[in-house]
């Protein structure tokens, strides 16, 4: 089963284009981001969560500010649905 991070890695390798990356991430069914409150918080990463979008945006510069905002809004709206 492919994860959101797998899609990001495919884009990083040039296997899919920017528009395809954004299209897929806009509709991805993200898993919750579980966090603890300890020293290792920054090390926690869930491959099939919104963490993948953050990684694509911050670390890899694969997304524009507008892309990130649109994906975040879509993910937030999806999370609000029952």
mmCIF file of the N, C-alpha and C atoms, coordinates in Angstrom:
data_MODEL
# 
_entry.id   MODEL 
# 
loop_
_atom_site.group_PDB 
_atom_site.id 
_atom_site.type_symbol 
_atom_site.label_atom_id 
_atom_site.label_alt_id 
_atom_site.label_comp_id 
_atom_site.label_asym_id 
_atom_site.label_entity_id 
_atom_site.label_seq_id 
_atom_site.pdbx_PDB_ins_code 
_atom_site.Cartn_x 
_atom_site.Cartn_y 
_atom_site.Cartn_z 
_atom_site.occupancy 
_atom_site.B_iso_or_equiv 
_atom_site.pdbx_formal_charge 
_atom_site.auth_seq_id 
_atom_site.auth_comp_id 
_atom_site.auth_asym_id 
_atom_site.auth_atom_id 
_atom_site.pdbx_PDB_model_num 
ATOM 1   N N  . UNK A 1 1  ? 0.840   -1.185 0.000   1.00 0.00 ? 1  UNK A N  1 
ATOM 2   C CA . UNK A 1 1  ? 0.000   0.000  0.000   1.00 0.00 ? 1  UNK A CA 1 
ATOM 3   C C  . UNK A 1 1  ? 0.888   1.253  0.000   1.00 0.00 ? 1  UNK A C  1 
ATOM 4   N N  . UNK A 1 2  ? 0.632   2.134  -0.898  1.00 0.00 ? 2  UNK A N  1 
ATOM 5   C CA . UNK A 1 2  ? 1.417   3.364  -1.013  1.00 0.00 ? 2  UNK A CA 1 
ATOM 6   C C  . UNK A 1 2  ? 0.998   4.355  0.071   1.00 0.00 ? 2  UNK A C  1 
ATOM 7   N N  . UNK A 1 3  ? 1.968   5.053  0.618   1.00 0.00 ? 3  UNK A N  1 
ATOM 8   C CA . UNK A 1 3  ? 1.704   6.081  1.620   1.00 0.00 ? 3  UNK A CA 1 
ATOM 9   C C  . UNK A 1 3  ? 1.865   7.457  0.987   1.00 0.00 ? 3  UNK A C  1 
ATOM 10  N N  . UNK A 1 4  ? 1.452   8.475  1.719   1.00 0.00 ? 4  UNK A N  1 
ATOM 11  C CA . UNK A 1 4  ? 1.632   9.846  1.248   1.00 0.00 ? 4  UNK A CA 1 
ATOM 12  C C  . UNK A 1 4  ? 3.115   10.152 1.054   1.00 0.00 ? 4  UNK A C  1 
ATOM 13  N N  . UNK A 1 5  ? 3.957   9.614  1.932   1.00 0.00 ? 5  UNK A N  1 
ATOM 14  C CA . UNK A 1 5  ? 5.401   9.847  1.807   1.00 0.00 ? 5  UNK A CA 1 
ATOM 15  C C  . UNK A 1 5  ? 5.946   9.155  0.564   1.00 0.00 ? 5  UNK A C  1 
ATOM 16  N N  . UNK A 1 6  ? 5.398   8.017  0.188   1.00 0.00 ? 6  UNK A N  1 
ATOM 17  C CA . UNK A 1 6  ? 5.814   7.351  -1.048  1.00 0.00 ? 6  UNK A CA 1 
ATOM 18  C C  . UNK A 1 6  ? 5.554   8.258  -2.253  1.00 0.00 ? 6  UNK A C  1 
ATOM 19  N N  . UNK A 1 7  ? 4.414   8.927  -2.246  1.00 0.00 ? 7  UNK A N  1 
ATOM 20  C CA . UNK A 1 7  ? 4.071   9.840  -3.338  1.00 0.00 ? 7  UNK A CA 1 
ATOM 21  C C  . UNK A 1 7  ? 5.063   11.003 -3.378  1.00 0.00 ? 7  UNK A C  1 
ATOM 22  N N  . UNK A 1 8  ? 5.380   11.546 -2.217  1.00 0.00 ? 8  UNK A N  1 
ATOM 23  C CA . UNK A 1 8  ? 6.356   12.642 -2.135  1.00 0.00 ? 8  UNK A CA 1 
ATOM 24  C C  . UNK A 1 8  ? 7.714   12.180 -2.658  1.00 0.00 ? 8  UNK A C  1 
ATOM 25  N N  . UNK A 1 9  ? 8.123   10.990 -2.277  1.00 0.00 ? 9  UNK A N  1 
ATOM 26  C CA . UNK A 1 9  ? 9.419   10.473 -2.745  1.00 0.00 ? 9  UNK A CA 1 
ATOM 27  C C  . UNK A 1 9  ? 9.420   10.264 -4.260  1.00 0.00 ? 9  UNK A C  1 
ATOM 28  N N  . UNK A 1 10 ? 8.287   9.821  -4.814  1.00 0.00 ? 10 UNK A N  1 
ATOM 29  C CA . UNK A 1 10 ? 8.195   9.664  -6.266  1.00 0.00 ? 10 UNK A CA 1 
ATOM 30  C C  . UNK A 1 10 ? 8.358   11.016 -6.953  1.00 0.00 ? 10 UNK A C  1 
ATOM 31  N N  . UNK A 1 11 ? 7.776   12.061 -6.376  1.00 0.00 ? 11 UNK A N  1 
ATOM 32  C CA . UNK A 1 11 ? 7.917   13.406 -6.945  1.00 0.00 ? 11 UNK A CA 1 
ATOM 33  C C  . UNK A 1 11 ? 9.360   13.881 -6.822  1.00 0.00 ? 11 UNK A C  1 
ATOM 34  N N  . UNK A 1 12 ? 9.980   13.580 -5.704  1.00 0.00 ? 12 UNK A N  1 
ATOM 35  C CA . UNK A 1 12 ? 11.374  13.979 -5.487  1.00 0.00 ? 12 UNK A CA 1 
ATOM 36  C C  . UNK A 1 12 ? 12.289  13.330 -6.526  1.00 0.00 ? 12 UNK A C  1 
ATOM 37  N N  . UNK A 1 13 ? 12.002  12.102 -6.892  1.00 0.00 ? 13 UNK A N  1 
ATOM 38  C CA . UNK A 1 13 ? 12.803  11.389 -7.901  1.00 0.00 ? 13 UNK A CA 1 
ATOM 39  C C  . UNK A 1 13 ? 12.423  11.771 -9.329  1.00 0.00 ? 13 UNK A C  1 
ATOM 40  N N  . UNK A 1 14 ? 11.399  12.593 -9.502  1.00 0.00 ? 14 UNK A N  1 
ATOM 41  C CA . UNK A 1 14 ? 10.980  13.021 -10.830 1.00 0.00 ? 14 UNK A CA 1 
ATOM 42  C C  . UNK A 1 14 ? 10.065  12.035 -11.537 1.00 0.00 ? 14 UNK A C  1 
ATOM 43  N N  . UNK A 1 15 ? 9.528   11.072 -10.819 1.00 0.00 ? 15 UNK A N  1 
ATOM 44  C CA . UNK A 1 15 ? 8.651   10.072 -11.421 1.00 0.00 ? 15 UNK A CA 1 
ATOM 45  C C  . UNK A 1 15 ? 7.244   10.613 -11.678 1.00 0.00 ? 15 UNK A C  1 
ATOM 46  N N  . UNK A 1 16 ? 6.846   11.619 -10.905 1.00 0.00 ? 16 UNK A N  1 
ATOM 47  C CA . UNK A 1 16 ? 5.575   12.313 -11.154 1.00 0.00 ? 16 UNK A CA 1 
ATOM 48  C C  . UNK A 1 16 ? 5.849   13.811 -11.115 1.00 0.00 ? 16 UNK A C  1 
ATOM 49  N N  . UNK A 1 17 ? 5.061   14.552 -11.828 1.00 0.00 ? 17 UNK A N  1 
ATOM 50  C CA . UNK A 1 17 ? 5.248   15.993 -11.898 1.00 0.00 ? 17 UNK A CA 1 
ATOM 51  C C  . UNK A 1 17 ? 4.592   16.733 -10.741 1.00 0.00 ? 17 UNK A C  1 
ATOM 52  N N  . UNK A 1 18 ? 4.855   18.020 -10.699 1.00 0.00 ? 18 UNK A N  1 
ATOM 53  C CA . UNK A 1 18 ? 4.331   18.880 -9.641  1.00 0.00 ? 18 UNK A CA 1 
ATOM 54  C C  . UNK A 1 18 ? 2.805   18.854 -9.593  1.00 0.00 ? 18 UNK A C  1 
ATOM 55  N N  . UNK A 1 19 ? 2.158   19.007 -10.742 1.00 0.00 ? 19 UNK A N  1 
ATOM 56  C CA . UNK A 1 19 ? 0.692   19.043 -10.768 1.00 0.00 ? 19 UNK A CA 1 
ATOM 57  C C  . UNK A 1 19 ? 0.089   17.739 -10.255 1.00 0.00 ? 19 UNK A C  1 
ATOM 58  N N  . UNK A 1 20 ? 0.691   16.622 -10.615 1.00 0.00 ? 20 UNK A N  1 
ATOM 59  C CA . UNK A 1 20 ? 0.215   15.316 -10.145 1.00 0.00 ? 20 UNK A CA 1 
ATOM 60  C C  . UNK A 1 20 ? 0.418   15.188 -8.633  1.00 0.00 ? 20 UNK A C  1 
ATOM 61  N N  . UNK A 1 21 ? 1.557   15.645 -8.125  1.00 0.00 ? 21 UNK A N  1 
ATOM 62  C CA . UNK A 1 21 ? 1.824   15.619 -6.694  1.00 0.00 ? 21 UNK A CA 1 
ATOM 63  C C  . UNK A 1 21 ? 0.751   16.393 -5.941  1.00 0.00 ? 21 UNK A C  1 
ATOM 64  N N  . UNK A 1 22 ? 0.481   17.598 -6.383  1.00 0.00 ? 22 UNK A N  1 
ATOM 65  C CA . UNK A 1 22 ? -0.515  18.432 -5.709  1.00 0.00 ? 22 UNK A CA 1 
ATOM 66  C C  . UNK A 1 22 ? -1.894  17.787 -5.800  1.00 0.00 ? 22 UNK A C  1 
ATOM 67  N N  . UNK A 1 23 ? -2.256  17.281 -6.962  1.00 0.00 ? 23 UNK A N  1 
ATOM 68  C CA . UNK A 1 23 ? -3.574  16.650 -7.142  1.00 0.00 ? 23 UNK A CA 1 
ATOM 69  C C  . UNK A 1 23 ? -3.752  15.482 -6.178  1.00 0.00 ? 23 UNK A C  1 
ATOM 70  N N  . UNK A 1 24 ? -2.741  14.641 -6.075  1.00 0.00 ? 24 UNK A N  1 
ATOM 71  C CA . UNK A 1 24 ? -2.820  13.474 -5.189  1.00 0.00 ? 24 UNK A CA 1 
ATOM 72  C C  . UNK A 1 24 ? -2.889  13.904 -3.722  1.00 0.00 ? 24 UNK A C  1 
ATOM 73  N N  . UNK A 1 25 ? -2.036  14.838 -3.328  1.00 0.00 ? 25 UNK A N  1 
ATOM 74  C CA . UNK A 1 25 ? -2.004  15.259 -1.927  1.00 0.00 ? 25 UNK A CA 1 
ATOM 75  C C  . UNK A 1 25 ? -3.265  16.010 -1.513  1.00 0.00 ? 25 UNK A C  1 
ATOM 76  N N  . UNK A 1 26 ? -3.926  16.668 -2.462  1.00 0.00 ? 26 UNK A N  1 
ATOM 77  C CA . UNK A 1 26 ? -5.179  17.362 -2.150  1.00 0.00 ? 26 UNK A CA 1 
ATOM 78  C C  . UNK A 1 26 ? -6.283  16.400 -1.739  1.00 0.00 ? 26 UNK A C  1 
ATOM 79  N N  . UNK A 1 27 ? -6.234  15.187 -2.235  1.00 0.00 ? 27 UNK A N  1 
ATOM 80  C CA . UNK A 1 27 ? -7.322  14.242 -1.981  1.00 0.00 ? 27 UNK A CA 1 
ATOM 81  C C  . UNK A 1 27 ? -6.892  13.051 -1.116  1.00 0.00 ? 27 UNK A C  1 
ATOM 82  N N  . UNK A 1 28 ? -5.696  13.088 -0.574  1.00 0.00 ? 28 UNK A N  1 
ATOM 83  C CA . UNK A 1 28 ? -5.182  11.951 0.178   1.00 0.00 ? 28 UNK A CA 1 
ATOM 84  C C  . UNK A 1 28 ? -5.933  11.770 1.500   1.00 0.00 ? 28 UNK A C  1 
ATOM 85  N N  . UNK A 1 29 ? -6.267  10.521 1.863   1.00 0.00 ? 29 UNK A N  1 
ATOM 86  C CA . UNK A 1 29 ? -6.905  10.254 3.169   1.00 0.00 ? 29 UNK A CA 1 
ATOM 87  C C  . UNK A 1 29 ? -5.837  10.121 4.271   1.00 0.00 ? 29 UNK A C  1 
ATOM 88  N N  . UNK A 1 30 ? -5.389  11.235 4.801   1.00 0.00 ? 30 UNK A N  1 
ATOM 89  C CA . UNK A 1 30 ? -4.294  11.247 5.773   1.00 0.00 ? 30 UNK A CA 1 
ATOM 90  C C  . UNK A 1 30 ? -4.685  10.560 7.075   1.00 0.00 ? 30 UNK A C  1 
ATOM 91  N N  . UNK A 1 31 ? -3.730  9.824  7.646   1.00 0.00 ? 31 UNK A N  1 
ATOM 92  C CA . UNK A 1 31 ? -3.900  9.229  8.963   1.00 0.00 ? 31 UNK A CA 1 
ATOM 93  C C  . UNK A 1 31 ? -3.595  10.302 10.010  1.00 0.00 ? 31 UNK A C  1 
ATOM 94  N N  . UNK A 1 32 ? -4.103  10.114 11.222  1.00 0.00 ? 32 UNK A N  1 
ATOM 95  C CA . UNK A 1 32 ? -3.806  11.097 12.285  1.00 0.00 ? 32 UNK A CA 1 
ATOM 96  C C  . UNK A 1 32 ? -2.307  11.161 12.576  1.00 0.00 ? 32 UNK A C  1 
ATOM 97  N N  . UNK A 1 33 ? -1.872  12.337 13.017  1.00 0.00 ? 33 UNK A N  1 
ATOM 98  C CA . UNK A 1 33 ? -0.483  12.546 13.424  1.00 0.00 ? 33 UNK A CA 1 
ATOM 99  C C  . UNK A 1 33 ? -0.435  12.373 14.937  1.00 0.00 ? 33 UNK A C  1 
ATOM 100 N N  . UNK A 1 34 ? 0.041   11.252 15.386  1.00 0.00 ? 34 UNK A N  1 
ATOM 101 C CA . UNK A 1 34 ? 0.124   11.000 16.821  1.00 0.00 ? 34 UNK A CA 1 
ATOM 102 C C  . UNK A 1 34 ? 1.377   11.649 17.367  1.00 0.00 ? 34 UNK A C  1 
ATOM 103 N N  . UNK A 1 35 ? 1.232   12.337 18.477  1.00 0.00 ? 35 UNK A N  1 
ATOM 104 C CA . UNK A 1 35 ? 2.369   13.016 19.079  1.00 0.00 ? 35 UNK A CA 1 
ATOM 105 C C  . UNK A 1 35 ? 2.413   12.717 20.570  1.00 0.00 ? 35 UNK A C  1 
ATOM 106 N N  . UNK A 1 36 ? 3.583   12.557 21.072  1.00 0.00 ? 36 UNK A N  1 
ATOM 107 C CA . UNK A 1 36 ? 3.780   12.453 22.513  1.00 0.00 ? 36 UNK A CA 1 
ATOM 108 C C  . UNK A 1 36 ? 4.299   13.793 23.000  1.00 0.00 ? 36 UNK A C  1 
ATOM 109 N N  . UNK A 1 37 ? 4.471   13.905 24.269  1.00 0.00 ? 37 UNK A N  1 
ATOM 110 C CA . UNK A 1 37 ? 5.021   15.149 24.813  1.00 0.00 ? 37 UNK A CA 1 
ATOM 111 C C  . UNK A 1 37 ? 6.309   14.804 25.546  1.00 0.00 ? 37 UNK A C  1 
ATOM 112 N N  . UNK A 1 38 ? 7.339   14.565 24.786  1.00 0.00 ? 38 UNK A N  1 
ATOM 113 C CA . UNK A 1 38 ? 8.629   14.216 25.366  1.00 0.00 ? 38 UNK A CA 1 
ATOM 114 C C  . UNK A 1 38 ? 9.765   14.729 24.524  1.00 0.00 ? 38 UNK A C  1 
ATOM 115 N N  . UNK A 1 39 ? 10.949  14.313 24.887  1.00 0.00 ? 39 UNK A N  1 
ATOM 116 C CA . UNK A 1 39 ? 12.151  14.788 24.215  1.00 0.00 ? 39 UNK A CA 1 
ATOM 117 C C  . UNK A 1 39 ? 12.244  14.356 22.758  1.00 0.00 ? 39 UNK A C  1 
ATOM 118 N N  . UNK A 1 40 ? 11.590  13.250 22.394  1.00 0.00 ? 40 UNK A N  1 
ATOM 119 C CA . UNK A 1 40 ? 11.708  12.724 21.031  1.00 0.00 ? 40 UNK A CA 1 
ATOM 120 C C  . UNK A 1 40 ? 10.615  13.229 20.096  1.00 0.00 ? 40 UNK A C  1 
ATOM 121 N N  . UNK A 1 41 ? 9.848   14.217 20.493  1.00 0.00 ? 41 UNK A N  1 
ATOM 122 C CA . UNK A 1 41 ? 8.724   14.692 19.674  1.00 0.00 ? 41 UNK A CA 1 
ATOM 123 C C  . UNK A 1 41 ? 9.132   15.017 18.239  1.00 0.00 ? 41 UNK A C  1 
ATOM 124 N N  . UNK A 1 42 ? 10.254  15.659 18.058  1.00 0.00 ? 42 UNK A N  1 
ATOM 125 C CA . UNK A 1 42 ? 10.681  16.054 16.720  1.00 0.00 ? 42 UNK A CA 1 
ATOM 126 C C  . UNK A 1 42 ? 11.065  14.864 15.848  1.00 0.00 ? 42 UNK A C  1 
ATOM 127 N N  . UNK A 1 43 ? 11.267  13.716 16.438  1.00 0.00 ? 43 UNK A N  1 
ATOM 128 C CA . UNK A 1 43 ? 11.682  12.532 15.692  1.00 0.00 ? 43 UNK A CA 1 
ATOM 129 C C  . UNK A 1 43 ? 10.495  11.704 15.217  1.00 0.00 ? 43 UNK A C  1 
ATOM 130 N N  . UNK A 1 44 ? 9.304   11.969 15.732  1.00 0.00 ? 44 UNK A N  1 
ATOM 131 C CA . UNK A 1 44 ? 8.138   11.198 15.339  1.00 0.00 ? 44 UNK A CA 1 
ATOM 132 C C  . UNK A 1 44 ? 7.699   11.609 13.934  1.00 0.00 ? 44 UNK A C  1 
ATOM 133 N N  . UNK A 1 45 ? 7.412   10.616 13.108  1.00 0.00 ? 45 UNK A N  1 
ATOM 134 C CA . UNK A 1 45 ? 7.003   10.882 11.736  1.00 0.00 ? 45 UNK A CA 1 
ATOM 135 C C  . UNK A 1 45 ? 6.069   9.755  11.304  1.00 0.00 ? 45 UNK A C  1 
ATOM 136 N N  . UNK A 1 46 ? 4.902   10.104 10.801  1.00 0.00 ? 46 UNK A N  1 
ATOM 137 C CA . UNK A 1 46 ? 3.941   9.118  10.321  1.00 0.00 ? 46 UNK A CA 1 
ATOM 138 C C  . UNK A 1 46 ? 3.883   9.263  8.805   1.00 0.00 ? 46 UNK A C  1 
ATOM 139 N N  . UNK A 1 47 ? 4.377   8.250  8.089   1.00 0.00 ? 47 UNK A N  1 
ATOM 140 C CA . UNK A 1 47 ? 4.503   8.318  6.621   1.00 0.00 ? 47 UNK A CA 1 
ATOM 141 C C  . UNK A 1 47 ? 3.200   8.596  5.888   1.00 0.00 ? 47 UNK A C  1 
ATOM 142 N N  . UNK A 1 48 ? 2.088   8.184  6.453   1.00 0.00 ? 48 UNK A N  1 
ATOM 143 C CA . UNK A 1 48 ? 0.817   8.351  5.752   1.00 0.00 ? 48 UNK A CA 1 
ATOM 144 C C  . UNK A 1 48 ? -0.027  9.462  6.377   1.00 0.00 ? 48 UNK A C  1 
ATOM 145 N N  . UNK A 1 49 ? 0.643   10.384 7.045   1.00 0.00 ? 49 UNK A N  1 
ATOM 146 C CA . UNK A 1 49 ? -0.049  11.514 7.659   1.00 0.00 ? 49 UNK A CA 1 
ATOM 147 C C  . UNK A 1 49 ? 0.339   12.810 6.942   1.00 0.00 ? 49 UNK A C  1 
ATOM 148 N N  . UNK A 1 50 ? -0.150  13.913 7.457   1.00 0.00 ? 50 UNK A N  1 
ATOM 149 C CA . UNK A 1 50 ? 0.171   15.221 6.888   1.00 0.00 ? 50 UNK A CA 1 
ATOM 150 C C  . UNK A 1 50 ? 1.657   15.541 7.037   1.00 0.00 ? 50 UNK A C  1 
ATOM 151 N N  . UNK A 1 51 ? 2.374   14.738 7.835   1.00 0.00 ? 51 UNK A N  1 
ATOM 152 C CA . UNK A 1 51 ? 3.832   14.894 7.956   1.00 0.00 ? 51 UNK A CA 1 
ATOM 153 C C  . UNK A 1 51 ? 4.500   14.864 6.582   1.00 0.00 ? 51 UNK A C  1 
ATOM 154 N N  . UNK A 1 52 ? 3.982   14.034 5.685   1.00 0.00 ? 52 UNK A N  1 
ATOM 155 C CA . UNK A 1 52 ? 4.564   13.919 4.346   1.00 0.00 ? 52 UNK A CA 1 
ATOM 156 C C  . UNK A 1 52 ? 4.448   15.239 3.584   1.00 0.00 ? 52 UNK A C  1 
ATOM 157 N N  . UNK A 1 53 ? 3.321   15.916 3.747   1.00 0.00 ? 53 UNK A N  1 
ATOM 158 C CA . UNK A 1 53 ? 3.117   17.211 3.080   1.00 0.00 ? 53 UNK A CA 1 
ATOM 159 C C  . UNK A 1 53 ? 4.096   18.236 3.651   1.00 0.00 ? 53 UNK A C  1 
ATOM 160 N N  . UNK A 1 54 ? 4.225   18.244 4.964   1.00 0.00 ? 54 UNK A N  1 
ATOM 161 C CA . UNK A 1 54 ? 5.166   19.174 5.598   1.00 0.00 ? 54 UNK A CA 1 
ATOM 162 C C  . UNK A 1 54 ? 6.592   18.922 5.106   1.00 0.00 ? 54 UNK A C  1 
ATOM 163 N N  . UNK A 1 55 ? 6.955   17.660 4.975   1.00 0.00 ? 55 UNK A N  1 
ATOM 164 C CA . UNK A 1 55 ? 8.293   17.308 4.498   1.00 0.00 ? 55 UNK A CA 1 
ATOM 165 C C  . UNK A 1 55 ? 8.494   17.785 3.057   1.00 0.00 ? 55 UNK A C  1 
ATOM 166 N N  . UNK A 1 56 ? 7.480   17.568 2.219   1.00 0.00 ? 56 UNK A N  1 
ATOM 167 C CA . UNK A 1 56 ? 7.562   18.002 0.814   1.00 0.00 ? 56 UNK A CA 1 
ATOM 168 C C  . UNK A 1 56 ? 7.695   19.519 0.725   1.00 0.00 ? 56 UNK A C  1 
ATOM 169 N N  . UNK A 1 57 ? 7.025   20.223 1.611   1.00 0.00 ? 57 UNK A N  1 
ATOM 170 C CA . UNK A 1 57 ? 7.014   21.688 1.586   1.00 0.00 ? 57 UNK A CA 1 
ATOM 171 C C  . UNK A 1 57 ? 8.280   22.281 2.211   1.00 0.00 ? 57 UNK A C  1 
ATOM 172 N N  . UNK A 1 58 ? 8.616   21.835 3.413   1.00 0.00 ? 58 UNK A N  1 
ATOM 173 C CA . UNK A 1 58 ? 9.713   22.450 4.150   1.00 0.00 ? 58 UNK A CA 1 
ATOM 174 C C  . UNK A 1 58 ? 11.081  21.906 3.741   1.00 0.00 ? 58 UNK A C  1 
ATOM 175 N N  . UNK A 1 59 ? 11.217  20.604 3.736   1.00 0.00 ? 59 UNK A N  1 
ATOM 176 C CA . UNK A 1 59 ? 12.539  19.998 3.516   1.00 0.00 ? 59 UNK A CA 1 
ATOM 177 C C  . UNK A 1 59 ? 12.908  19.859 2.046   1.00 0.00 ? 59 UNK A C  1 
ATOM 178 N N  . UNK A 1 60 ? 11.911  19.565 1.213   1.00 0.00 ? 60 UNK A N  1 
ATOM 179 C CA . UNK A 1 60 ? 12.227  19.271 -0.189  1.00 0.00 ? 60 UNK A CA 1 
ATOM 180 C C  . UNK A 1 60 ? 11.872  20.396 -1.151  1.00 0.00 ? 60 UNK A C  1 
ATOM 181 N N  . UNK A 1 61 ? 11.122  21.394 -0.701  1.00 0.00 ? 61 UNK A N  1 
ATOM 182 C CA . UNK A 1 61 ? 10.717  22.532 -1.526  1.00 0.00 ? 61 UNK A CA 1 
ATOM 183 C C  . UNK A 1 61 ? 9.982   22.077 -2.799  1.00 0.00 ? 61 UNK A C  1 
ATOM 184 N N  . UNK A 1 62 ? 9.141   21.057 -2.643  1.00 0.00 ? 62 UNK A N  1 
ATOM 185 C CA . UNK A 1 62 ? 8.367   20.550 -3.784  1.00 0.00 ? 62 UNK A CA 1 
ATOM 186 C C  . UNK A 1 62 ? 7.017   21.242 -3.926  1.00 0.00 ? 62 UNK A C  1 
ATOM 187 N N  . UNK A 1 63 ? 6.618   21.989 -2.888  1.00 0.00 ? 63 UNK A N  1 
ATOM 188 C CA . UNK A 1 63 ? 5.321   22.657 -2.899  1.00 0.00 ? 63 UNK A CA 1 
ATOM 189 C C  . UNK A 1 63 ? 5.496   24.162 -2.695  1.00 0.00 ? 63 UNK A C  1 
ATOM 190 N N  . UNK A 1 64 ? 4.660   24.928 -3.366  1.00 0.00 ? 64 UNK A N  1 
ATOM 191 C CA . UNK A 1 64 ? 4.653   26.372 -3.163  1.00 0.00 ? 64 UNK A CA 1 
ATOM 192 C C  . UNK A 1 64 ? 3.831   26.695 -1.913  1.00 0.00 ? 64 UNK A C  1 
ATOM 193 N N  . UNK A 1 65 ? 3.886   27.938 -1.486  1.00 0.00 ? 65 UNK A N  1 
ATOM 194 C CA . UNK A 1 65 ? 3.063   28.373 -0.355  1.00 0.00 ? 65 UNK A CA 1 
ATOM 195 C C  . UNK A 1 65 ? 1.586   28.141 -0.648  1.00 0.00 ? 65 UNK A C  1 
ATOM 196 N N  . UNK A 1 66 ? 1.176   28.464 -1.870  1.00 0.00 ? 66 UNK A N  1 
ATOM 197 C CA . UNK A 1 66 ? -0.224  28.293 -2.261  1.00 0.00 ? 66 UNK A CA 1 
ATOM 198 C C  . UNK A 1 66 ? -0.619  26.816 -2.284  1.00 0.00 ? 66 UNK A C  1 
ATOM 199 N N  . UNK A 1 67 ? 0.276   25.958 -2.783  1.00 0.00 ? 67 UNK A N  1 
ATOM 200 C CA . UNK A 1 67 ? 0.017   24.510 -2.778  1.00 0.00 ? 67 UNK A CA 1 
ATOM 201 C C  . UNK A 1 67 ? -0.199  24.021 -1.356  1.00 0.00 ? 67 UNK A C  1 
ATOM 202 N N  . UNK A 1 68 ? 0.719   24.403 -0.480  1.00 0.00 ? 68 UNK A N  1 
ATOM 203 C CA . UNK A 1 68 ? 0.649   23.954 0.910   1.00 0.00 ? 68 UNK A CA 1 
ATOM 204 C C  . UNK A 1 68 ? -0.651  24.416 1.566   1.00 0.00 ? 68 UNK A C  1 
ATOM 205 N N  . UNK A 1 69 ? -1.004  25.669 1.362   1.00 0.00 ? 69 UNK A N  1 
ATOM 206 C CA . UNK A 1 69 ? -2.228  26.204 1.957   1.00 0.00 ? 69 UNK A CA 1 
ATOM 207 C C  . UNK A 1 69 ? -3.461  25.456 1.450   1.00 0.00 ? 69 UNK A C  1 
ATOM 208 N N  . UNK A 1 70 ? -3.508  25.178 0.159   1.00 0.00 ? 70 UNK A N  1 
ATOM 209 C CA . UNK A 1 70 ? -4.651  24.466 -0.413  1.00 0.00 ? 70 UNK A CA 1 
ATOM 210 C C  . UNK A 1 70 ? -4.745  23.041 0.119   1.00 0.00 ? 70 UNK A C  1 
ATOM 211 N N  . UNK A 1 71 ? -3.614  22.358 0.210   1.00 0.00 ? 71 UNK A N  1 
ATOM 212 C CA . UNK A 1 71 ? -3.598  20.985 0.712   1.00 0.00 ? 71 UNK A CA 1 
ATOM 213 C C  . UNK A 1 71 ? -3.974  20.956 2.194   1.00 0.00 ? 71 UNK A C  1 
ATOM 214 N N  . UNK A 1 72 ? -3.450  21.900 2.964   1.00 0.00 ? 72 UNK A N  1 
ATOM 215 C CA . UNK A 1 72 ? -3.784  21.974 4.388   1.00 0.00 ? 72 UNK A CA 1 
ATOM 216 C C  . UNK A 1 72 ? -5.270  22.226 4.584   1.00 0.00 ? 72 UNK A C  1 
ATOM 217 N N  . UNK A 1 73 ? -5.841  23.102 3.783   1.00 0.00 ? 73 UNK A N  1 
ATOM 218 C CA . UNK A 1 73 ? -7.264  23.402 3.883   1.00 0.00 ? 73 UNK A CA 1 
ATOM 219 C C  . UNK A 1 73 ? -8.108  22.176 3.516   1.00 0.00 ? 73 UNK A C  1 
ATOM 220 N N  . UNK A 1 74 ? -7.730  21.482 2.448   1.00 0.00 ? 74 UNK A N  1 
ATOM 221 C CA . UNK A 1 74 ? -8.456  20.287 2.032   1.00 0.00 ? 74 UNK A CA 1 
ATOM 222 C C  . UNK A 1 74 ? -8.365  19.198 3.097   1.00 0.00 ? 74 UNK A C  1 
ATOM 223 N N  . UNK A 1 75 ? -7.188  19.024 3.684   1.00 0.00 ? 75 UNK A N  1 
ATOM 224 C CA . UNK A 1 75 ? -6.997  18.005 4.720   1.00 0.00 ? 75 UNK A CA 1 
ATOM 225 C C  . UNK A 1 75 ? -7.806  18.340 5.945   1.00 0.00 ? 75 UNK A C  1 
ATOM 226 N N  . UNK A 1 76 ? -7.843  19.614 6.309   1.00 0.00 ? 76 UNK A N  1 
ATOM 227 C CA . UNK A 1 76 ? -8.610  20.058 7.464   1.00 0.00 ? 76 UNK A CA 1 
ATOM 228 C C  . UNK A 1 76 ? -10.103 19.832 7.250   1.00 0.00 ? 76 UNK A C  1 
ATOM 229 N N  . UNK A 1 77 ? -10.579 20.148 6.058   1.00 0.00 ? 77 UNK A N  1 
ATOM 230 C CA . UNK A 1 77 ? -11.993 19.945 5.729   1.00 0.00 ? 77 UNK A CA 1 
ATOM 231 C C  . UNK A 1 77 ? -12.347 18.462 5.764   1.00 0.00 ? 77 UNK A C  1 
ATOM 232 N N  . UNK A 1 78 ? -11.468 17.624 5.251   1.00 0.00 ? 78 UNK A N  1 
ATOM 233 C CA . UNK A 1 78 ? -11.709 16.176 5.250   1.00 0.00 ? 78 UNK A CA 1 
ATOM 234 C C  . UNK A 1 78 ? -11.738 15.630 6.667   1.00 0.00 ? 78 UNK A C  1 
ATOM 235 N N  . UNK A 1 79 ? -10.885 16.158 7.534   1.00 0.00 ? 79 UNK A N  1 
ATOM 236 C CA . UNK A 1 79 ? -10.831 15.698 8.920   1.00 0.00 ? 79 UNK A CA 1 
ATOM 237 C C  . UNK A 1 79 ? -12.082 16.097 9.690   1.00 0.00 ? 79 UNK A C  1 
ATOM 238 N N  . UNK A 1 80 ? -12.724 17.176 9.261   1.00 0.00 ? 80 UNK A N  1 
ATOM 239 C CA . UNK A 1 80 ? -13.930 17.657 9.945   1.00 0.00 ? 80 UNK A CA 1 
ATOM 240 C C  . UNK A 1 80 ? -15.163 16.847 9.580   1.00 0.00 ? 80 UNK A C  1 
ATOM 241 N N  . UNK A 1 81 ? -15.094 16.109 8.471   1.00 0.00 ? 81 UNK A N  1 
ATOM 242 C CA . UNK A 1 81 ? -16.247 15.297 8.044   1.00 0.00 ? 81 UNK A CA 1 
ATOM 243 C C  . UNK A 1 81 ? -16.313 14.023 8.871   1.00 0.00 ? 81 UNK A C  1 
ATOM 244 N N  . UNK A 1 82 ? -17.546 13.608 9.188   1.00 0.00 ? 82 UNK A N  1 
ATOM 245 C CA . UNK A 1 82 ? -17.686 12.370 9.979   1.00 0.00 ? 82 UNK A CA 1 
ATOM 246 C C  . UNK A 1 82 ? -17.328 11.132 9.204   1.00 0.00 ? 82 UNK A C  1 
# 
